[in-house]
Amino acid sequence: MNKEQPNNPLHGITLEAVLTQLVERYGWSGLAERININCFKSDPSIKSSLKFLRKTLWAREKVEALYVSTFSEA
């Protein structure tokens, strides 16, 4: 763990990596079931989802929380 942010499980992980791993785990339909966001339902892609998530804090927080709960080792 980096000494600068020891309690941040997302430190050093890009939003693209987070989204890619979640899509690999759940698929777009599974992701849309867990987080009700249109960019996951209607013609989803990594590029369009990243554009939306970078502009929309509440949506990004939900995606990051799902990532942490899915891939945490605790």
PDB file of N, CA, C, O and CB in Angstrom:
ATOM      1  N   MET A   1       0.845  -1.190   0.000  1.00  0.00           N
ATOM      2  CA  MET A   1       0.000   0.000   0.000  1.00  0.00           C
ATOM      3  C   MET A   1       0.881   1.242   0.000  1.00  0.00           C
ATOM      4  O   MET A   1       1.959   1.260   0.595  1.00  0.00           O
ATOM      5  CB  MET A   1      -0.956   0.005   1.222  1.00  0.00           C
ATOM      6  N   ASN A   2       0.424   2.225  -0.646  1.00  0.00           N
ATOM      7  CA  ASN A   2       1.144   3.485  -0.690  1.00  0.00           C
ATOM      8  C   ASN A   2       1.009   4.193   0.655  1.00  0.00           C
ATOM      9  O   ASN A   2      -0.072   4.218   1.242  1.00  0.00           O
ATOM     10  CB  ASN A   2       0.619   4.378  -1.836  1.00  0.00           C
ATOM     11  N   LYS A   3       2.094   4.760   1.135  1.00  0.00           N
ATOM     12  CA  LYS A   3       2.091   5.435   2.431  1.00  0.00           C
ATOM     13  C   LYS A   3       1.241   6.698   2.421  1.00  0.00           C
ATOM     14  O   LYS A   3       0.733   7.107   3.464  1.00  0.00           O
ATOM     15  CB  LYS A   3       3.507   5.777   2.840  1.00  0.00           C
ATOM     16  N   GLU A   4       1.079   7.328   1.245  1.00  0.00           N
ATOM     17  CA  GLU A   4       0.333   8.574   1.162  1.00  0.00           C
ATOM     18  C   GLU A   4      -1.163   8.376   1.394  1.00  0.00           C
ATOM     19  O   GLU A   4      -1.818   9.251   1.961  1.00  0.00           O
ATOM     20  CB  GLU A   4       0.559   9.215  -0.182  1.00  0.00           C
ATOM     21  N   GLN A   5      -1.709   7.246   0.967  1.00  0.00           N
ATOM     22  CA  GLN A   5      -3.129   6.979   1.112  1.00  0.00           C
ATOM     23  C   GLN A   5      -3.354   5.528   1.548  1.00  0.00           C
ATOM     24  O   GLN A   5      -3.883   4.723   0.781  1.00  0.00           O
ATOM     25  CB  GLN A   5      -3.870   7.270  -0.208  1.00  0.00           C
ATOM     26  N   PRO A   6      -2.956   5.199   2.767  1.00  0.00           N
ATOM     27  CA  PRO A   6      -3.016   3.796   3.195  1.00  0.00           C
ATOM     28  C   PRO A   6      -4.428   3.241   3.338  1.00  0.00           C
ATOM     29  O   PRO A   6      -4.610   2.024   3.287  1.00  0.00           O
ATOM     30  CB  PRO A   6      -2.308   3.646   4.497  1.00  0.00           C
ATOM     31  N   ASN A   7      -5.433   4.095   3.517  1.00  0.00           N
ATOM     32  CA  ASN A   7      -6.796   3.610   3.707  1.00  0.00           C
ATOM     33  C   ASN A   7      -7.668   3.744   2.467  1.00  0.00           C
ATOM     34  O   ASN A   7      -8.884   3.567   2.551  1.00  0.00           O
ATOM     35  CB  ASN A   7      -7.434   4.343   4.840  1.00  0.00           C
ATOM     36  N   ASN A   8      -7.081   4.050   1.333  1.00  0.00           N
ATOM     37  CA  ASN A   8      -7.839   4.214   0.104  1.00  0.00           C
ATOM     38  C   ASN A   8      -7.644   2.981  -0.779  1.00  0.00           C
ATOM     39  O   ASN A   8      -6.593   2.834  -1.402  1.00  0.00           O
ATOM     40  CB  ASN A   8      -7.406   5.504  -0.643  1.00  0.00           C
ATOM     41  N   PRO A   9      -8.646   2.088  -0.843  1.00  0.00           N
ATOM     42  CA  PRO A   9      -8.490   0.859  -1.628  1.00  0.00           C
ATOM     43  C   PRO A   9      -8.441   1.110  -3.131  1.00  0.00           C
ATOM     44  O   PRO A   9      -8.046   0.222  -3.887  1.00  0.00           O
ATOM     45  CB  PRO A   9      -9.619  -0.089  -1.319  1.00  0.00           C
ATOM     46  N   LEU A  10      -8.834   2.300  -3.578  1.00  0.00           N
ATOM     47  CA  LEU A  10      -8.832   2.612  -5.004  1.00  0.00           C
ATOM     48  C   LEU A  10      -7.590   3.385  -5.441  1.00  0.00           C
ATOM     49  O   LEU A  10      -7.460   3.723  -6.618  1.00  0.00           O
ATOM     50  CB  LEU A  10     -10.065   3.403  -5.353  1.00  0.00           C
ATOM     51  N   HIS A  11      -6.685   3.666  -4.520  1.00  0.00           N
ATOM     52  CA  HIS A  11      -5.492   4.431  -4.864  1.00  0.00           C
ATOM     53  C   HIS A  11      -4.672   3.686  -5.911  1.00  0.00           C
ATOM     54  O   HIS A  11      -4.313   2.523  -5.726  1.00  0.00           O
ATOM     55  CB  HIS A  11      -4.642   4.706  -3.610  1.00  0.00           C
ATOM     56  N   GLY A  12      -4.385   4.369  -7.006  1.00  0.00           N
ATOM     57  CA  GLY A  12      -3.563   3.775  -8.053  1.00  0.00           C
ATOM     58  C   GLY A  12      -4.338   2.972  -9.077  1.00  0.00           C
ATOM     59  O   GLY A  12      -3.740   2.425 -10.003  1.00  0.00           O
ATOM     60  N   ILE A  13      -5.654   2.885  -8.938  1.00  0.00           N
ATOM     61  CA  ILE A  13      -6.492   2.143  -9.877  1.00  0.00           C
ATOM     62  C   ILE A  13      -7.307   3.155 -10.678  1.00  0.00           C
ATOM     63  O   ILE A  13      -7.998   3.999 -10.107  1.00  0.00           O
ATOM     64  CB  ILE A  13      -7.427   1.120  -9.131  1.00  0.00           C
ATOM     65  N   THR A  14      -7.222   3.065 -11.987  1.00  0.00           N
ATOM     66  CA  THR A  14      -7.950   4.016 -12.824  1.00  0.00           C
ATOM     67  C   THR A  14      -9.428   3.659 -12.881  1.00  0.00           C
ATOM     68  O   THR A  14      -9.822   2.517 -12.643  1.00  0.00           O
ATOM     69  CB  THR A  14      -7.358   4.053 -14.239  1.00  0.00           C
ATOM     70  N   LEU A  15     -10.228   4.659 -13.200  1.00  0.00           N
ATOM     71  CA  LEU A  15     -11.665   4.425 -13.362  1.00  0.00           C
ATOM     72  C   LEU A  15     -11.921   3.428 -14.482  1.00  0.00           C
ATOM     73  O   LEU A  15     -12.839   2.614 -14.394  1.00  0.00           O
ATOM     74  CB  LEU A  15     -12.402   5.745 -13.648  1.00  0.00           C
ATOM     75  N   GLU A  16     -11.119   3.489 -15.526  1.00  0.00           N
ATOM     76  CA  GLU A  16     -11.264   2.545 -16.628  1.00  0.00           C
ATOM     77  C   GLU A  16     -11.007   1.111 -16.168  1.00  0.00           C
ATOM     78  O   GLU A  16     -11.726   0.195 -16.568  1.00  0.00           O
ATOM     79  CB  GLU A  16     -10.310   2.911 -17.764  1.00  0.00           C
ATOM     80  N   ALA A  17      -9.996   0.911 -15.338  1.00  0.00           N
ATOM     81  CA  ALA A  17      -9.697  -0.425 -14.817  1.00  0.00           C
ATOM     82  C   ALA A  17     -10.830  -0.920 -13.920  1.00  0.00           C
ATOM     83  O   ALA A  17     -11.206  -2.090 -13.976  1.00  0.00           O
ATOM     84  CB  ALA A  17      -8.367  -0.416 -14.038  1.00  0.00           C
ATOM     85  N   VAL A  18     -11.368  -0.029 -13.097  1.00  0.00           N
ATOM     86  CA  VAL A  18     -12.491  -0.377 -12.224  1.00  0.00           C
ATOM     87  C   VAL A  18     -13.669  -0.842 -13.067  1.00  0.00           C
ATOM     88  O   VAL A  18     -14.236  -1.906 -12.819  1.00  0.00           O
ATOM     89  CB  VAL A  18     -12.900   0.829 -11.338  1.00  0.00           C
ATOM     90  N   LEU A  19     -14.033  -0.046 -14.060  1.00  0.00           N
ATOM     91  CA  LEU A  19     -15.179  -0.369 -14.902  1.00  0.00           C
ATOM     92  C   LEU A  19     -14.956  -1.653 -15.697  1.00  0.00           C
ATOM     93  O   LEU A  19     -15.857  -2.486 -15.806  1.00  0.00           O
ATOM     94  CB  LEU A  19     -15.470   0.782 -15.850  1.00  0.00           C
ATOM     95  N   THR A  20     -13.775  -1.807 -16.242  1.00  0.00           N
ATOM     96  CA  THR A  20     -13.459  -3.006 -17.027  1.00  0.00           C
ATOM     97  C   THR A  20     -13.577  -4.269 -16.177  1.00  0.00           C
ATOM     98  O   THR A  20     -14.139  -5.268 -16.627  1.00  0.00           O
ATOM     99  CB  THR A  20     -12.044  -2.902 -17.616  1.00  0.00           C
ATOM    100  N   GLN A  21     -13.059  -4.232 -14.970  1.00  0.00           N
ATOM    101  CA  GLN A  21     -13.133  -5.414 -14.099  1.00  0.00           C
ATOM    102  C   GLN A  21     -14.571  -5.719 -13.695  1.00  0.00           C
ATOM    103  O   GLN A  21     -14.954  -6.885 -13.602  1.00  0.00           O
ATOM    104  CB  GLN A  21     -12.274  -5.208 -12.845  1.00  0.00           C
ATOM    105  N   LEU A  22     -15.368  -4.682 -13.454  1.00  0.00           N
ATOM    106  CA  LEU A  22     -16.769  -4.912 -13.104  1.00  0.00           C
ATOM    107  C   LEU A  22     -17.542  -5.498 -14.277  1.00  0.00           C
ATOM    108  O   LEU A  22     -18.383  -6.376 -14.086  1.00  0.00           O
ATOM    109  CB  LEU A  22     -17.424  -3.608 -12.646  1.00  0.00           C
ATOM    110  N   VAL A  23     -17.267  -5.025 -15.487  1.00  0.00           N
ATOM    111  CA  VAL A  23     -17.938  -5.572 -16.675  1.00  0.00           C
ATOM    112  C   VAL A  23     -17.524  -7.018 -16.896  1.00  0.00           C
ATOM    113  O   VAL A  23     -18.353  -7.851 -17.260  1.00  0.00           O
ATOM    114  CB  VAL A  23     -17.613  -4.728 -17.929  1.00  0.00           C
ATOM    115  N   GLU A  24     -16.251  -7.324 -16.679  1.00  0.00           N
ATOM    116  CA  GLU A  24     -15.791  -8.710 -16.811  1.00  0.00           C
ATOM    117  C   GLU A  24     -16.483  -9.613 -15.794  1.00  0.00           C
ATOM    118  O   GLU A  24     -16.814 -10.757 -16.107  1.00  0.00           O
ATOM    119  CB  GLU A  24     -14.264  -8.790 -16.634  1.00  0.00           C
ATOM    120  N   ARG A  25     -16.701  -9.118 -14.600  1.00  0.00           N
ATOM    121  CA  ARG A  25     -17.312  -9.915 -13.528  1.00  0.00           C
ATOM    122  C   ARG A  25     -18.813 -10.077 -13.736  1.00  0.00           C
ATOM    123  O   ARG A  25     -19.327 -11.193 -13.661  1.00  0.00           O
ATOM    124  CB  ARG A  25     -17.045  -9.269 -12.169  1.00  0.00           C
ATOM    125  N   TYR A  26     -19.525  -8.978 -13.996  1.00  0.00           N
ATOM    126  CA  TYR A  26     -20.991  -8.993 -14.019  1.00  0.00           C
ATOM    127  C   TYR A  26     -21.605  -8.904 -15.412  1.00  0.00           C
ATOM    128  O   TYR A  26     -22.762  -9.285 -15.595  1.00  0.00           O
ATOM    129  CB  TYR A  26     -21.505  -7.867 -13.197  1.00  0.00           C
ATOM    130  N   GLY A  27     -20.864  -8.415 -16.386  1.00  0.00           N
ATOM    131  CA  GLY A  27     -21.442  -8.124 -17.697  1.00  0.00           C
ATOM    132  C   GLY A  27     -22.239  -6.826 -17.606  1.00  0.00           C
ATOM    133  O   GLY A  27     -22.514  -6.335 -16.511  1.00  0.00           O
ATOM    134  N   TRP A  28     -22.606  -6.275 -18.758  1.00  0.00           N
ATOM    135  CA  TRP A  28     -23.336  -5.006 -18.751  1.00  0.00           C
ATOM    136  C   TRP A  28     -24.699  -5.141 -18.103  1.00  0.00           C
ATOM    137  O   TRP A  28     -25.110  -4.263 -17.344  1.00  0.00           O
ATOM    138  CB  TRP A  28     -23.493  -4.484 -20.162  1.00  0.00           C
ATOM    139  N   SER A  29     -25.410  -6.226 -18.388  1.00  0.00           N
ATOM    140  CA  SER A  29     -26.758  -6.381 -17.813  1.00  0.00           C
ATOM    141  C   SER A  29     -26.684  -6.563 -16.298  1.00  0.00           C
ATOM    142  O   SER A  29     -27.518  -6.019 -15.575  1.00  0.00           O
ATOM    143  CB  SER A  29     -27.487  -7.584 -18.454  1.00  0.00           C
ATOM    144  N   GLY A  30     -25.714  -7.307 -15.812  1.00  0.00           N
ATOM    145  CA  GLY A  30     -25.545  -7.482 -14.371  1.00  0.00           C
ATOM    146  C   GLY A  30     -25.157  -6.187 -13.686  1.00  0.00           C
ATOM    147  O   GLY A  30     -25.584  -5.913 -12.564  1.00  0.00           O
ATOM    148  N   LEU A  31     -24.350  -5.398 -14.363  1.00  0.00           N
ATOM    149  CA  LEU A  31     -23.956  -4.105 -13.820  1.00  0.00           C
ATOM    150  C   LEU A  31     -25.152  -3.164 -13.773  1.00  0.00           C
ATOM    151  O   LEU A  31     -25.317  -2.414 -12.811  1.00  0.00           O
ATOM    152  CB  LEU A  31     -22.822  -3.491 -14.652  1.00  0.00           C
ATOM    153  N   ALA A  32     -25.980  -3.199 -14.803  1.00  0.00           N
ATOM    154  CA  ALA A  32     -27.182  -2.361 -14.839  1.00  0.00           C
ATOM    155  C   ALA A  32     -28.176  -2.767 -13.753  1.00  0.00           C
ATOM    156  O   ALA A  32     -28.898  -1.919 -13.228  1.00  0.00           O
ATOM    157  CB  ALA A  32     -27.848  -2.446 -16.216  1.00  0.00           C
ATOM    158  N   GLU A  33     -28.220  -4.054 -13.414  1.00  0.00           N
ATOM    159  CA  GLU A  33     -29.102  -4.509 -12.333  1.00  0.00           C
ATOM    160  C   GLU A  33     -28.632  -3.976 -10.982  1.00  0.00           C
ATOM    161  O   GLU A  33     -29.447  -3.630 -10.126  1.00  0.00           O
ATOM    162  CB  GLU A  33     -29.164  -6.045 -12.300  1.00  0.00           C
ATOM    163  N   ARG A  34     -27.329  -3.913 -10.797  1.00  0.00           N
ATOM    164  CA  ARG A  34     -26.772  -3.478  -9.520  1.00  0.00           C
ATOM    165  C   ARG A  34     -26.746  -1.959  -9.375  1.00  0.00           C
ATOM    166  O   ARG A  34     -26.916  -1.430  -8.277  1.00  0.00           O
ATOM    167  CB  ARG A  34     -25.376  -4.026  -9.359  1.00  0.00           C
ATOM    168  N   ILE A  35     -26.531  -1.261 -10.492  1.00  0.00           N
ATOM    169  CA  ILE A  35     -26.492   0.207 -10.495  1.00  0.00           C
ATOM    170  C   ILE A  35     -27.374   0.683 -11.637  1.00  0.00           C
ATOM    171  O   ILE A  35     -27.064   0.451 -12.806  1.00  0.00           O
ATOM    172  CB  ILE A  35     -25.016   0.757 -10.644  1.00  0.00           C
ATOM    173  N   ASN A  36     -28.463   1.341 -11.303  1.00  0.00           N
ATOM    174  CA  ASN A  36     -29.448   1.754 -12.286  1.00  0.00           C
ATOM    175  C   ASN A  36     -28.995   3.035 -13.005  1.00  0.00           C
ATOM    176  O   ASN A  36     -29.381   4.146 -12.640  1.00  0.00           O
ATOM    177  CB  ASN A  36     -30.813   1.967 -11.611  1.00  0.00           C
ATOM    178  N   ILE A  37     -28.170   2.841 -14.031  1.00  0.00           N
ATOM    179  CA  ILE A  37     -27.646   3.952 -14.825  1.00  0.00           C
ATOM    180  C   ILE A  37     -27.889   3.621 -16.295  1.00  0.00           C
ATOM    181  O   ILE A  37     -27.574   2.520 -16.747  1.00  0.00           O
ATOM    182  CB  ILE A  37     -26.111   4.201 -14.538  1.00  0.00           C
ATOM    183  N   ASN A  38     -28.443   4.565 -17.032  1.00  0.00           N
ATOM    184  CA  ASN A  38     -28.775   4.327 -18.438  1.00  0.00           C
ATOM    185  C   ASN A  38     -27.568   3.964 -19.293  1.00  0.00           C
ATOM    186  O   ASN A  38     -27.710   3.200 -20.248  1.00  0.00           O
ATOM    187  CB  ASN A  38     -29.437   5.544 -19.012  1.00  0.00           C
ATOM    188  N   CYS A  39     -26.393   4.482 -18.983  1.00  0.00           N
ATOM    189  CA  CYS A  39     -25.233   4.173 -19.818  1.00  0.00           C
ATOM    190  C   CYS A  39     -24.837   2.701 -19.711  1.00  0.00           C
ATOM    191  O   CYS A  39     -24.073   2.212 -20.543  1.00  0.00           O
ATOM    192  CB  CYS A  39     -24.053   5.058 -19.427  1.00  0.00           C
ATOM    193  N   PHE A  40     -25.339   1.989 -18.705  1.00  0.00           N
ATOM    194  CA  PHE A  40     -25.117   0.549 -18.589  1.00  0.00           C
ATOM    195  C   PHE A  40     -26.220  -0.249 -19.271  1.00  0.00           C
ATOM    196  O   PHE A  40     -26.053  -1.445 -19.511  1.00  0.00           O
ATOM    197  CB  PHE A  40     -25.020   0.149 -17.125  1.00  0.00           C
ATOM    198  N   LYS A  41     -27.334   0.384 -19.586  1.00  0.00           N
ATOM    199  CA  LYS A  41     -28.502  -0.302 -20.148  1.00  0.00           C
ATOM    200  C   LYS A  41     -28.629  -0.117 -21.655  1.00  0.00           C
ATOM    201  O   LYS A  41     -28.899  -1.076 -22.378  1.00  0.00           O
ATOM    202  CB  LYS A  41     -29.759   0.194 -19.475  1.00  0.00           C
ATOM    203  N   SER A  42     -28.436   1.100 -22.125  1.00  0.00           N
ATOM    204  CA  SER A  42     -28.712   1.447 -23.514  1.00  0.00           C
ATOM    205  C   SER A  42     -27.410   1.562 -24.298  1.00  0.00           C
ATOM    206  O   SER A  42     -26.671   2.535 -24.147  1.00  0.00           O
ATOM    207  CB  SER A  42     -29.508   2.762 -23.598  1.00  0.00           C
ATOM    208  N   ASP A  43     -27.135   0.572 -25.128  1.00  0.00           N
ATOM    209  CA  ASP A  43     -25.931   0.555 -25.972  1.00  0.00           C
ATOM    210  C   ASP A  43     -24.664   0.840 -25.166  1.00  0.00           C
ATOM    211  O   ASP A  43     -23.954   1.804 -25.455  1.00  0.00           O
ATOM    212  CB  ASP A  43     -26.066   1.580 -27.101  1.00  0.00           C
ATOM    213  N   PRO A  44     -24.373   0.016 -24.161  1.00  0.00           N
ATOM    214  CA  PRO A  44     -23.243   0.302 -23.270  1.00  0.00           C
ATOM    215  C   PRO A  44     -21.883   0.093 -23.936  1.00  0.00           C
ATOM    216  O   PRO A  44     -21.706  -0.790 -24.775  1.00  0.00           O
ATOM    217  CB  PRO A  44     -23.333  -0.567 -22.039  1.00  0.00           C
ATOM    218  N   SER A  45     -20.948   0.921 -23.541  1.00  0.00           N
ATOM    219  CA  SER A  45     -19.545   0.751 -23.937  1.00  0.00           C
ATOM    220  C   SER A  45     -18.675   1.349 -22.842  1.00  0.00           C
ATOM    221  O   SER A  45     -19.130   2.173 -22.048  1.00  0.00           O
ATOM    222  CB  SER A  45     -19.248   1.427 -25.329  1.00  0.00           C
ATOM    223  N   ILE A  46     -17.444   0.931 -22.812  1.00  0.00           N
ATOM    224  CA  ILE A  46     -16.512   1.463 -21.825  1.00  0.00           C
ATOM    225  C   ILE A  46     -16.343   2.963 -22.046  1.00  0.00           C
ATOM    226  O   ILE A  46     -16.379   3.741 -21.093  1.00  0.00           O
ATOM    227  CB  ILE A  46     -15.143   0.738 -21.907  1.00  0.00           C
ATOM    228  N   LYS A  47     -16.160   3.366 -23.297  1.00  0.00           N
ATOM    229  CA  LYS A  47     -15.909   4.779 -23.605  1.00  0.00           C
ATOM    230  C   LYS A  47     -17.060   5.678 -23.165  1.00  0.00           C
ATOM    231  O   LYS A  47     -16.837   6.691 -22.501  1.00  0.00           O
ATOM    232  CB  LYS A  47     -15.668   4.952 -25.098  1.00  0.00           C
ATOM    233  N   SER A  48     -18.294   5.314 -23.532  1.00  0.00           N
ATOM    234  CA  SER A  48     -19.434   6.173 -23.177  1.00  0.00           C
ATOM    235  C   SER A  48     -19.690   6.156 -21.671  1.00  0.00           C
ATOM    236  O   SER A  48     -20.075   7.173 -21.095  1.00  0.00           O
ATOM    237  CB  SER A  48     -20.700   5.721 -23.930  1.00  0.00           C
ATOM    238  N   SER A  49     -19.481   5.021 -21.043  1.00  0.00           N
ATOM    239  CA  SER A  49     -19.678   4.935 -19.599  1.00  0.00           C
ATOM    240  C   SER A  49     -18.645   5.765 -18.852  1.00  0.00           C
ATOM    241  O   SER A  49     -18.978   6.438 -17.876  1.00  0.00           O
ATOM    242  CB  SER A  49     -19.613   3.482 -19.140  1.00  0.00           C
ATOM    243  N   LEU A  50     -17.396   5.724 -19.301  1.00  0.00           N
ATOM    244  CA  LEU A  50     -16.351   6.528 -18.669  1.00  0.00           C
ATOM    245  C   LEU A  50     -16.658   8.020 -18.799  1.00  0.00           C
ATOM    246  O   LEU A  50     -16.471   8.784 -17.852  1.00  0.00           O
ATOM    247  CB  LEU A  50     -14.981   6.212 -19.293  1.00  0.00           C
ATOM    248  N   LYS A  51     -17.126   8.424 -19.966  1.00  0.00           N
ATOM    249  CA  LYS A  51     -17.467   9.837 -20.173  1.00  0.00           C
ATOM    250  C   LYS A  51     -18.531  10.279 -19.174  1.00  0.00           C
ATOM    251  O   LYS A  51     -18.419  11.346 -18.570  1.00  0.00           O
ATOM    252  CB  LYS A  51     -17.961  10.074 -21.621  1.00  0.00           C
ATOM    253  N   PHE A  52     -19.563   9.455 -19.001  1.00  0.00           N
ATOM    254  CA  PHE A  52     -20.630   9.773 -18.060  1.00  0.00           C
ATOM    255  C   PHE A  52     -20.128   9.758 -16.615  1.00  0.00           C
ATOM    256  O   PHE A  52     -20.415  10.675 -15.847  1.00  0.00           O
ATOM    257  CB  PHE A  52     -21.784   8.789 -18.223  1.00  0.00           C
ATOM    258  N   LEU A  53     -19.389   8.728 -16.252  1.00  0.00           N
ATOM    259  CA  LEU A  53     -18.931   8.579 -14.869  1.00  0.00           C
ATOM    260  C   LEU A  53     -17.956   9.679 -14.456  1.00  0.00           C
ATOM    261  O   LEU A  53     -17.927  10.075 -13.291  1.00  0.00           O
ATOM    262  CB  LEU A  53     -18.275   7.225 -14.684  1.00  0.00           C
ATOM    263  N   ARG A  54     -17.166  10.170 -15.395  1.00  0.00           N
ATOM    264  CA  ARG A  54     -16.228  11.241 -15.070  1.00  0.00           C
ATOM    265  C   ARG A  54     -16.946  12.559 -14.799  1.00  0.00           C
ATOM    266  O   ARG A  54     -16.430  13.412 -14.077  1.00  0.00           O
ATOM    267  CB  ARG A  54     -15.227  11.421 -16.199  1.00  0.00           C
ATOM    268  N   LYS A  55     -18.129  12.726 -15.375  1.00  0.00           N
ATOM    269  CA  LYS A  55     -18.897  13.958 -15.180  1.00  0.00           C
ATOM    270  C   LYS A  55     -19.889  13.869 -14.028  1.00  0.00           C
ATOM    271  O   LYS A  55     -20.357  14.898 -13.541  1.00  0.00           O
ATOM    272  CB  LYS A  55     -19.633  14.304 -16.444  1.00  0.00           C
ATOM    273  N   THR A  56     -20.218  12.661 -13.586  1.00  0.00           N
ATOM    274  CA  THR A  56     -21.313  12.470 -12.641  1.00  0.00           C
ATOM    275  C   THR A  56     -20.799  11.811 -11.365  1.00  0.00           C
ATOM    276  O   THR A  56     -20.599  10.598 -11.315  1.00  0.00           O
ATOM    277  CB  THR A  56     -22.434  11.621 -13.271  1.00  0.00           C
ATOM    278  N   LEU A  57     -20.590  12.626 -10.343  1.00  0.00           N
ATOM    279  CA  LEU A  57     -19.972  12.147  -9.106  1.00  0.00           C
ATOM    280  C   LEU A  57     -20.775  11.036  -8.431  1.00  0.00           C
ATOM    281  O   LEU A  57     -20.193  10.030  -8.025  1.00  0.00           O
ATOM    282  CB  LEU A  57     -19.799  13.298  -8.145  1.00  0.00           C
ATOM    283  N   TRP A  58     -22.101  11.189  -8.299  1.00  0.00           N
ATOM    284  CA  TRP A  58     -22.895  10.184  -7.592  1.00  0.00           C
ATOM    285  C   TRP A  58     -22.808   8.817  -8.284  1.00  0.00           C
ATOM    286  O   TRP A  58     -22.777   7.781  -7.620  1.00  0.00           O
ATOM    287  CB  TRP A  58     -24.362  10.637  -7.499  1.00  0.00           C
ATOM    288  N   ALA A  59     -22.768   8.822  -9.601  1.00  0.00           N
ATOM    289  CA  ALA A  59     -22.684   7.559 -10.336  1.00  0.00           C
ATOM    290  C   ALA A  59     -21.302   6.927 -10.157  1.00  0.00           C
ATOM    291  O   ALA A  59     -21.183   5.719  -9.951  1.00  0.00           O
ATOM    292  CB  ALA A  59     -22.979   7.784 -11.837  1.00  0.00           C
ATOM    293  N   ARG A  60     -20.269   7.754 -10.236  1.00  0.00           N
ATOM    294  CA  ARG A  60     -18.914   7.241 -10.038  1.00  0.00           C
ATOM    295  C   ARG A  60     -18.753   6.663  -8.644  1.00  0.00           C
ATOM    296  O   ARG A  60     -18.114   5.624  -8.480  1.00  0.00           O
ATOM    297  CB  ARG A  60     -17.881   8.346 -10.271  1.00  0.00           C
ATOM    298  N   GLU A  61     -19.318   7.312  -7.640  1.00  0.00           N
ATOM    299  CA  GLU A  61     -19.229   6.798  -6.275  1.00  0.00           C
ATOM    300  C   GLU A  61     -19.905   5.438  -6.136  1.00  0.00           C
ATOM    301  O   GLU A  61     -19.408   4.564  -5.425  1.00  0.00           O
ATOM    302  CB  GLU A  61     -19.853   7.786  -5.301  1.00  0.00           C
ATOM    303  N   LYS A  62     -21.034   5.257  -6.811  1.00  0.00           N
ATOM    304  CA  LYS A  62     -21.719   3.954  -6.762  1.00  0.00           C
ATOM    305  C   LYS A  62     -20.877   2.866  -7.429  1.00  0.00           C
ATOM    306  O   LYS A  62     -20.787   1.749  -6.920  1.00  0.00           O
ATOM    307  CB  LYS A  62     -23.101   4.044  -7.448  1.00  0.00           C
ATOM    308  N   VAL A  63     -20.270   3.188  -8.549  1.00  0.00           N
ATOM    309  CA  VAL A  63     -19.414   2.226  -9.254  1.00  0.00           C
ATOM    310  C   VAL A  63     -18.202   1.871  -8.399  1.00  0.00           C
ATOM    311  O   VAL A  63     -17.841   0.699  -8.284  1.00  0.00           O
ATOM    312  CB  VAL A  63     -18.958   2.797 -10.620  1.00  0.00           C
ATOM    313  N   GLU A  64     -17.578   2.876  -7.802  1.00  0.00           N
ATOM    314  CA  GLU A  64     -16.413   2.617  -6.953  1.00  0.00           C
ATOM    315  C   GLU A  64     -16.786   1.799  -5.721  1.00  0.00           C
ATOM    316  O   GLU A  64     -16.022   0.929  -5.303  1.00  0.00           O
ATOM    317  CB  GLU A  64     -15.768   3.934  -6.525  1.00  0.00           C
ATOM    318  N   ALA A  65     -17.946   2.069  -5.141  1.00  0.00           N
ATOM    319  CA  ALA A  65     -18.393   1.302  -3.973  1.00  0.00           C
ATOM    320  C   ALA A  65     -18.655  -0.153  -4.345  1.00  0.00           C
ATOM    321  O   ALA A  65     -18.324  -1.059  -3.580  1.00  0.00           O
ATOM    322  CB  ALA A  65     -19.662   1.929  -3.370  1.00  0.00           C
ATOM    323  N   LEU A  66     -19.243  -0.382  -5.505  1.00  0.00           N
ATOM    324  CA  LEU A  66     -19.476  -1.753  -5.965  1.00  0.00           C
ATOM    325  C   LEU A  66     -18.152  -2.466  -6.189  1.00  0.00           C
ATOM    326  O   LEU A  66     -18.007  -3.638  -5.840  1.00  0.00           O
ATOM    327  CB  LEU A  66     -20.313  -1.761  -7.260  1.00  0.00           C
ATOM    328  N   TYR A  67     -17.191  -1.767  -6.767  1.00  0.00           N
ATOM    329  CA  TYR A  67     -15.869  -2.351  -6.997  1.00  0.00           C
ATOM    330  C   TYR A  67     -15.218  -2.769  -5.680  1.00  0.00           C
ATOM    331  O   TYR A  67     -14.711  -3.883  -5.552  1.00  0.00           O
ATOM    332  CB  TYR A  67     -14.966  -1.355  -7.740  1.00  0.00           C
ATOM    333  N   VAL A  68     -15.240  -1.868  -4.713  1.00  0.00           N
ATOM    334  CA  VAL A  68     -14.620  -2.150  -3.413  1.00  0.00           C
ATOM    335  C   VAL A  68     -15.311  -3.337  -2.746  1.00  0.00           C
ATOM    336  O   VAL A  68     -14.641  -4.224  -2.217  1.00  0.00           O
ATOM    337  CB  VAL A  68     -14.683  -0.904  -2.493  1.00  0.00           C
ATOM    338  N   SER A  69     -16.640  -3.362  -2.764  1.00  0.00           N
ATOM    339  CA  SER A  69     -17.352  -4.463  -2.104  1.00  0.00           C
ATOM    340  C   SER A  69     -17.163  -5.787  -2.853  1.00  0.00           C
ATOM    341  O   SER A  69     -17.185  -6.855  -2.241  1.00  0.00           O
ATOM    342  CB  SER A  69     -18.849  -4.134  -1.994  1.00  0.00           C
ATOM    343  N   THR A  70     -16.981  -5.719  -4.160  1.00  0.00           N
ATOM    344  CA  THR A  70     -16.805  -6.936  -4.955  1.00  0.00           C
ATOM    345  C   THR A  70     -15.401  -7.509  -4.836  1.00  0.00           C
ATOM    346  O   THR A  70     -15.231  -8.721  -4.707  1.00  0.00           O
ATOM    347  CB  THR A  70     -17.115  -6.656  -6.408  1.00  0.00           C
ATOM    348  N   PHE A  71     -14.406  -6.650  -4.877  1.00  0.00           N
ATOM    349  CA  PHE A  71     -13.025  -7.124  -4.969  1.00  0.00           C
ATOM    350  C   PHE A  71     -12.203  -6.935  -3.702  1.00  0.00           C
ATOM    351  O   PHE A  71     -10.994  -7.170  -3.707  1.00  0.00           O
ATOM    352  CB  PHE A  71     -12.345  -6.431  -6.085  1.00  0.00           C
ATOM    353  N   SER A  72     -12.848  -6.511  -2.610  1.00  0.00           N
ATOM    354  CA  SER A  72     -12.074  -6.343  -1.373  1.00  0.00           C
ATOM    355  C   SER A  72     -11.707  -7.720  -0.819  1.00  0.00           C
ATOM    356  O   SER A  72     -12.471  -8.678  -0.935  1.00  0.00           O
ATOM    357  CB  SER A  72     -12.879  -5.518  -0.312  1.00  0.00           C
ATOM    358  N   GLU A  73     -10.562  -7.792  -0.237  1.00  0.00           N
ATOM    359  CA  GLU A  73     -10.078  -9.077   0.314  1.00  0.00           C
ATOM    360  C   GLU A  73     -10.471  -9.256   1.757  1.00  0.00           C
ATOM    361  O   GLU A  73     -10.199 -10.302   2.347  1.00  0.00           O
ATOM    362  CB  GLU A  73      -8.569  -9.177   0.192  1.00  0.00           C
ATOM    363  N   ALA A  74     -11.101  -8.262   2.338  1.00  0.00           N
ATOM    364  CA  ALA A  74     -11.462  -8.338   3.753  1.00  0.00           C
ATOM    365  C   ALA A  74     -12.714  -9.151   3.952  1.00  0.00           C
ATOM    366  O   ALA A  74     -13.167  -9.320   5.085  1.00  0.00           O
ATOM    367  CB  ALA A  74     -11.652  -6.950   4.334  1.00  0.00           C
TER     368      ALA A  74
END
